[in-house]
């Protein structure tokens, strides 16, 4: 979340102060190097107004769904300047582009051991579900338990397993929260945490991997689900595990293929899904318009092909970035994607400075395309320039 003090509201009208290049802190395991916009293929062809509007929306938001690191001091100031620019009228493309060129420095980020970053895709799925349990809908989805404690960046839990990002507050202090297998075996029964029921554990697994979703109820209404917490256990990739077990080349393992395998064998699905000890909790949001994207970790709606999830321990929410790479178009072809995006989300599997998840959209077509994206890409982060008064 980005919040800015009211005293900076007049900065845009007063003119931009002189700026000097400012580098982001060098993340562990990464190489960063400065670049100019003249070196960025496609920079002048993109419509920067899209991300300018998204960037300005971050000035005042609800608290983030998942706390991230503090933004650099200059980012809230620039957010307010963007909001002031938009309030004065819709800028043309050149003005929006110049906003980013004048106020940010550009830094290419590469892993220390490989030439490129790694990008996957995610989407907002829609499933059938019910507010009451039945033979057709036996699989519960849970709201956030009252005794769940989430570890915030900078928290120190002495004597607690550092691999766990959440805990249960018990009579003797913090203790590990039940993992997926324990929850499936009834660890949360009797607490009234069920918010709705789904058809099977595979649907629930896909929902939890994507982080948010839409549930179509028997009467035709659609309710939206947003992230409300997780049990804190490490995430395990079931696609990677299935590839290992059945000798499937990683490049051929897609979400569609994984789901088809799980749907074909309920016993196998139960055994494999339990290997992922991570478990996500949800809250219902019935106030979101149908055309709005899901709410990301930063507390704002996501925009297809403009919102990305990042490692929240490395990059702040609200950070603009430029991504470039070739991704599947969903119809058997490929698309060169070179554009400005905004860090608005995070995920348990998104770890490292050059690792992102691209939000593709909502529904089955977006899901098919998202499941195909496992590609190298070029990442350039935009960092607020230093200011001289």
C-alpha positions as CSV (number, residue, x, y, z in Angstrom):
1,X,0.0,0.0,0.0
2,X,1.2,3.5,-0.8
3,X,0.0,6.4,1.4
4,X,1.2,9.9,0.8
5,X,1.1,13.0,3.1
6,X,-1.2,15.8,2.0
7,X,1.6,18.3,1.9
8,X,3.0,16.9,-1.4
9,X,-0.2,17.4,-3.3
10,X,1.1,20.6,-4.8
11,X,4.3,19.2,-6.1
12,X,3.1,18.6,-9.7
13,X,1.7,22.1,-10.0
14,X,4.9,23.6,-8.6
15,X,7.0,21.8,-11.1
16,X,9.3,18.8,-10.7
17,X,12.4,19.3,-8.7
18,X,15.8,18.5,-10.2
19,X,16.4,14.7,-10.0
20,X,19.4,12.4,-9.9
21,X,19.6,8.7,-10.6
22,X,18.8,6.5,-7.6
23,X,19.4,2.8,-7.6
24,X,17.3,0.2,-5.8
25,X,19.0,-1.8,-3.1
26,X,20.8,-4.7,-4.9
27,X,18.7,-7.8,-4.1
28,X,20.6,-10.9,-3.0
29,X,21.1,-13.3,-5.9
30,X,20.7,-10.7,-8.6
31,X,22.6,-8.5,-10.9
32,X,21.3,-5.0,-11.5
33,X,22.5,-2.5,-14.2
34,X,21.3,0.9,-15.3
35,X,19.6,1.3,-18.7
36,X,18.2,4.2,-20.7
37,X,14.7,4.3,-22.3
38,X,16.5,4.4,-25.6
39,X,17.8,0.9,-25.0
40,X,14.3,-0.5,-24.3
41,X,12.7,-1.9,-27.4
42,X,9.0,-0.9,-27.7
43,X,9.2,1.8,-25.0
44,X,7.8,4.6,-27.1
45,X,5.1,2.4,-28.6
46,X,3.4,1.4,-25.3
47,X,0.5,3.4,-23.9
48,X,1.9,4.5,-20.5
49,X,-1.5,6.1,-19.6
50,X,-2.8,2.7,-18.6
51,X,-0.2,2.2,-15.9
52,X,-0.2,5.9,-14.9
53,X,-3.9,5.5,-13.9
54,X,-3.1,2.3,-12.0
55,X,-0.1,3.9,-10.3
56,X,-2.2,6.9,-9.2
57,X,-4.9,4.6,-7.7
58,X,-2.3,3.4,-5.2
59,X,-2.2,6.8,-3.4
60,X,-5.1,5.9,-1.1
61,X,-6.1,2.2,-0.7
62,X,-7.4,-0.1,1.9
63,X,-4.7,-1.9,3.9
64,X,-3.0,-4.5,1.8
65,X,-4.2,-8.1,2.0
66,X,-0.6,-9.3,2.4
67,X,1.8,-6.9,4.0
68,X,4.9,-6.1,1.9
69,X,8.1,-4.2,2.4
70,X,8.0,-0.4,2.8
71,X,8.1,1.5,-0.5
72,X,11.1,3.8,-1.1
73,X,10.4,7.3,0.2
74,X,10.0,8.8,-3.3
75,X,7.3,6.4,-4.4
76,X,4.3,8.0,-2.4
77,X,5.4,11.4,-3.6
78,X,5.3,10.3,-7.3
79,X,2.0,8.5,-6.8
80,X,0.5,11.8,-5.6
81,X,2.0,13.7,-8.6
82,X,0.4,11.1,-10.9
83,X,-3.0,11.6,-9.3
84,X,-2.6,15.4,-9.7
85,X,-1.7,15.0,-13.3
86,X,-4.7,12.9,-14.0
87,X,-7.0,15.3,-12.1
88,X,-5.9,18.1,-14.4
89,X,-7.2,16.2,-17.4
90,X,-6.5,13.1,-19.4
91,X,-2.9,13.4,-20.5
92,X,-1.8,12.4,-24.0
93,X,0.5,9.4,-24.5
94,X,3.7,11.5,-24.7
95,X,2.9,13.3,-21.4
96,X,2.3,10.0,-19.7
97,X,5.5,8.5,-21.0
98,X,7.5,11.6,-20.0
99,X,6.1,11.3,-16.4
100,X,7.9,8.0,-16.0
101,X,11.0,9.1,-17.9
102,X,11.5,12.2,-15.7
103,X,10.8,10.7,-12.4
104,X,12.2,7.2,-12.5
105,X,15.6,5.6,-13.1
106,X,15.6,2.3,-15.0
107,X,17.4,-0.9,-13.8
108,X,17.7,-4.2,-15.5
109,X,17.4,-7.1,-13.0
110,X,18.9,-10.5,-13.8
111,X,19.4,-13.6,-11.7
112,X,23.1,-14.0,-10.6
113,X,23.4,-17.4,-12.4
114,X,21.1,-17.1,-15.4
115,X,20.7,-14.6,-18.2
116,X,17.0,-14.0,-17.8
117,X,14.2,-13.8,-15.3
118,X,11.3,-16.3,-15.1
119,X,7.7,-15.5,-15.7
120,X,4.5,-17.5,-15.1
121,X,0.9,-16.5,-15.5
122,X,-2.2,-16.6,-13.3
123,X,-5.9,-15.8,-13.6
124,X,-9.1,-15.5,-11.7
125,X,-11.0,-18.8,-12.1
126,X,-14.8,-19.3,-11.8
127,X,-16.3,-22.4,-10.2
128,X,-19.7,-23.7,-9.2
129,X,-20.3,-23.7,-5.4
130,X,-22.9,-23.4,-2.7
131,X,-23.4,-21.6,0.5
132,X,-24.7,-24.8,2.0
133,X,-23.1,-28.2,2.2
134,X,-24.6,-31.0,0.1
135,X,-23.6,-34.2,-1.7
136,X,-22.9,-32.1,-4.8
137,X,-20.8,-29.6,-2.9
138,X,-18.9,-31.4,-0.1
139,X,-15.6,-29.5,0.0
140,X,-15.4,-26.6,2.4
141,X,-13.7,-23.3,1.9
142,X,-12.7,-21.5,5.1
143,X,-12.6,-18.0,6.3
144,X,-9.6,-16.7,8.3
145,X,-9.3,-18.3,11.7
146,X,-9.4,-15.9,14.7
147,X,-6.2,-17.4,16.1
148,X,-4.1,-17.1,12.9
149,X,-1.2,-14.8,13.2
150,X,0.7,-13.6,10.1
151,X,4.4,-12.9,10.2
152,X,5.1,-9.4,9.0
153,X,8.3,-8.3,7.3
154,X,10.8,-7.6,10.1
155,X,9.1,-9.7,12.7
156,X,11.3,-11.9,14.8
157,X,9.8,-15.1,16.3
158,X,12.6,-16.6,18.4
159,X,12.6,-20.4,18.4
160,X,10.0,-20.6,15.6
161,X,10.7,-22.4,12.4
162,X,11.8,-19.6,10.0
163,X,10.2,-21.4,7.1
164,X,6.7,-20.8,8.5
165,X,5.1,-17.4,7.7
166,X,2.1,-17.8,9.9
167,X,1.3,-19.3,13.3
168,X,-1.5,-20.2,15.7
169,X,-1.7,-18.2,18.9
170,X,-2.3,-20.7,21.6
171,X,-2.3,-20.6,25.4
172,X,1.5,-21.1,25.5
173,X,2.3,-18.6,22.7
174,X,2.8,-19.2,19.0
175,X,2.7,-22.7,17.6
176,X,2.6,-24.1,14.0
177,X,-0.8,-23.8,12.4
178,X,-2.2,-27.1,11.1
179,X,-1.1,-28.0,7.6
180,X,-3.3,-29.0,4.7
181,X,-3.5,-32.7,5.6
182,X,-4.5,-31.8,9.2
183,X,-7.1,-29.4,7.9
184,X,-8.5,-32.0,5.5
185,X,-8.6,-34.4,8.4
186,X,-10.8,-32.0,10.5
187,X,-8.4,-29.7,12.4
188,X,-10.8,-26.8,11.8
189,X,-14.1,-28.6,12.3
190,X,-16.6,-27.1,14.7
191,X,-15.3,-23.5,14.5
192,X,-17.9,-22.2,12.0
193,X,-15.2,-21.1,9.5
194,X,-16.9,-22.5,6.4
195,X,-17.9,-19.7,4.1
196,X,-19.0,-21.9,1.2
197,X,-18.6,-25.4,-0.3
198,X,-17.1,-26.5,-3.6
199,X,-17.5,-29.5,-5.8
200,X,-14.2,-31.2,-5.0
201,X,-10.7,-30.7,-3.6
202,X,-9.2,-30.2,-7.1
203,X,-11.4,-27.1,-7.7
204,X,-10.3,-25.8,-4.3
205,X,-6.7,-26.5,-5.1
206,X,-6.8,-24.5,-8.3
207,X,-8.6,-21.6,-6.5
208,X,-5.9,-21.6,-3.8
209,X,-3.1,-21.6,-6.4
210,X,-4.6,-18.6,-8.2
211,X,-5.3,-16.7,-5.0
212,X,-8.8,-15.4,-5.8
213,X,-11.9,-16.4,-7.7
214,X,-15.5,-16.3,-8.6
215,X,-18.1,-18.8,-7.3
216,X,-21.3,-19.2,-9.2
217,X,-24.1,-20.2,-6.8
218,X,-27.0,-22.5,-7.6
219,X,-29.4,-19.5,-8.0
220,X,-27.1,-17.9,-10.6
221,X,-25.6,-15.3,-8.3
222,X,-21.8,-14.9,-8.4
223,X,-19.8,-14.2,-5.3
224,X,-16.2,-13.1,-5.3
225,X,-13.4,-14.5,-3.1
226,X,-10.4,-12.6,-1.9
227,X,-7.3,-13.7,-0.1
228,X,-7.7,-13.6,3.7
229,X,-4.5,-15.4,4.9
230,X,-2.7,-18.7,4.8
231,X,-1.5,-21.2,7.3
232,X,2.1,-20.3,6.7
233,X,3.5,-23.7,5.6
234,X,5.8,-23.6,2.5
235,X,4.2,-24.0,-0.9
236,X,4.9,-27.2,-2.9
237,X,4.5,-27.2,-6.7
238,X,2.3,-30.1,-7.6
239,X,3.1,-29.7,-11.3
240,X,6.8,-30.2,-10.5
241,X,6.0,-33.2,-8.4
242,X,3.8,-34.8,-11.1
243,X,6.5,-34.1,-13.7
244,X,9.0,-36.0,-11.5
245,X,6.7,-38.9,-10.8
246,X,5.5,-39.5,-14.4
247,X,8.6,-38.3,-16.3
248,X,6.8,-35.4,-17.9
249,X,9.2,-32.8,-19.3
250,X,8.7,-29.6,-17.3
251,X,8.0,-27.6,-20.5
252,X,5.0,-29.9,-21.2
253,X,3.5,-29.6,-17.7
254,X,0.6,-27.1,-17.8
255,X,-2.1,-26.3,-15.4
256,X,-4.7,-27.9,-17.8
257,X,-2.7,-31.1,-17.9
258,X,-2.3,-31.2,-14.1
259,X,-6.0,-30.6,-13.5
260,X,-7.0,-33.3,-16.0
261,X,-4.7,-35.8,-14.2
262,X,-6.1,-34.9,-10.8
263,X,-9.8,-35.0,-12.0
264,X,-9.2,-38.5,-13.5
265,X,-8.3,-40.1,-10.2
266,X,-9.8,-38.8,-6.9
267,X,-7.5,-41.0,-4.8
268,X,-4.4,-39.9,-6.5
269,X,-5.6,-36.3,-6.4
270,X,-6.1,-36.4,-2.6
271,X,-2.7,-37.9,-2.1
272,X,-0.9,-35.4,-4.3
273,X,-2.7,-32.3,-3.1
274,X,-1.9,-33.1,0.5
275,X,1.8,-32.8,-0.4
276,X,1.2,-29.0,-0.7
277,X,1.1,-28.2,3.0
278,X,0.1,-24.6,2.3
279,X,-3.6,-23.7,2.7
280,X,-5.3,-20.4,1.8
281,X,-8.2,-18.8,3.6
282,X,-10.8,-16.5,2.0
283,X,-13.3,-13.7,2.5
284,X,-16.3,-13.0,0.3
285,X,-16.6,-9.7,-1.5
286,X,-20.0,-9.2,-3.0
287,X,-19.5,-5.5,-3.6
288,X,-17.2,-5.8,-6.6
289,X,-18.7,-5.1,-10.1
290,X,-18.5,-8.0,-12.5
291,X,-16.1,-6.1,-14.8
292,X,-13.6,-5.4,-12.1
293,X,-10.6,-7.6,-11.7
294,X,-9.9,-9.5,-8.6
295,X,-8.3,-7.8,-5.6
296,X,-4.6,-8.3,-5.4
297,X,-2.4,-8.3,-2.4
298,X,-1.9,-4.6,-2.5
299,X,-5.6,-4.1,-2.0
300,X,-6.5,-2.9,-5.5
301,X,-8.2,-4.6,-8.5
302,X,-5.9,-6.3,-11.0
303,X,-5.7,-5.4,-14.7
304,X,-5.1,-8.1,-17.3
305,X,-1.5,-8.0,-18.7
306,X,-0.7,-4.9,-16.6
307,X,-0.6,-6.3,-13.1
308,X,2.2,-8.5,-11.9
309,X,2.8,-10.5,-8.7
310,X,6.3,-10.1,-7.2
311,X,8.3,-11.4,-4.3
312,X,7.0,-9.0,-1.5
313,X,10.2,-9.4,0.5
314,X,12.2,-7.9,-2.5
315,X,10.0,-5.4,-4.3
316,X,7.4,-3.0,-3.0
317,X,3.8,-2.9,-4.1
318,X,3.2,0.0,-6.5
319,X,6.5,-0.3,-8.2
320,X,6.4,0.1,-12.0
321,X,8.4,-2.3,-14.1
322,X,9.0,-3.0,-17.8
323,X,8.7,-6.6,-18.9
324,X,9.7,-8.1,-22.3
325,X,9.5,-11.6,-23.5
326,X,7.6,-14.0,-25.8
327,X,4.5,-15.7,-24.3
328,X,1.9,-18.1,-25.7
329,X,-1.2,-16.3,-27.2
330,X,-3.5,-19.2,-26.1
331,X,-4.3,-20.3,-29.6
332,X,-1.1,-22.2,-30.4
333,X,0.9,-19.1,-31.4
334,X,3.1,-16.7,-29.6
335,X,3.0,-13.0,-28.7
336,X,5.9,-10.7,-28.1
337,X,4.9,-8.9,-24.9
338,X,6.8,-5.7,-24.2
339,X,5.1,-3.3,-21.8
340,X,4.9,-1.3,-18.7
341,X,3.3,-3.1,-15.7
342,X,2.7,-2.5,-12.0
343,X,3.6,-4.7,-9.0
344,X,0.2,-5.2,-7.3
345,X,0.2,-8.7,-6.0
346,X,2.4,-11.5,-4.5
347,X,2.3,-15.2,-4.2
348,X,3.8,-18.0,-2.1
349,X,5.6,-19.4,-5.2
350,X,6.9,-16.1,-6.4
351,X,10.3,-16.0,-4.9
352,X,13.4,-14.1,-6.0
353,X,14.2,-10.7,-7.5
354,X,13.7,-11.7,-11.2
355,X,10.6,-13.9,-10.7
356,X,7.1,-12.6,-11.6
357,X,3.6,-13.9,-12.1
358,X,1.6,-12.1,-14.8
359,X,-2.1,-11.6,-14.3
360,X,-3.8,-12.7,-17.5
361,X,-7.5,-12.1,-16.8
362,X,-10.6,-13.9,-15.6
363,X,-12.4,-17.0,-16.8
364,X,-11.4,-20.3,-18.6
365,X,-9.8,-18.7,-21.7
366,X,-7.5,-16.6,-19.5
367,X,-6.9,-19.7,-17.4
368,X,-5.8,-21.7,-20.4
369,X,-3.4,-19.0,-21.5
370,X,-2.0,-18.4,-18.0
371,X,-1.3,-22.1,-17.6
372,X,0.9,-22.1,-20.7
373,X,3.2,-19.3,-19.5
374,X,6.5,-20.6,-18.1
375,X,9.0,-18.4,-20.0
376,X,12.2,-16.4,-19.6
377,X,11.8,-12.7,-19.8
378,X,13.6,-9.4,-19.3
379,X,12.8,-7.4,-16.2
380,X,13.5,-3.7,-15.8
381,X,12.4,-2.0,-12.6
382,X,11.6,1.7,-12.4
383,X,12.9,3.3,-9.2
384,X,12.2,6.8,-8.0
385,X,15.0,9.2,-8.8
386,X,16.8,11.0,-6.0
387,X,15.7,14.6,-5.6
388,X,17.8,17.8,-5.2
389,X,16.3,20.9,-3.7
